[in-house]
């Protein structure tokens, strides 16, 4: 990207309100990698915390999904915690349900 285009984009994005500063800095990091852009220190901790909360939340959802298929929810939670929730969900979706445990959970015999 040329220096003139970088200057134009930087000037256009400088009028963004402070609440959108995180998005602005992410945009500048991607599209203007040579520019020195930093996320405010108070936002960095919050973003890390938010990512952690969402990671745990999706791991719990994978565990619940696996449990509904008769598999060990705790095992899939731990698997998702270490691999990623997306990979854990894909593995839980691909494996066959244990029909005897699913029948016990629903109250019917299969």
PyMOL commands that set and color helices and strands:
alter all, ss='L'
color gray80, all
select helices_A, chain A and resi 3-13+18-31+41-68+73-82+85-94+99-106
alter helices_A, ss='H'
color red, helices_A
deselect
rebuild
show_as cartoon
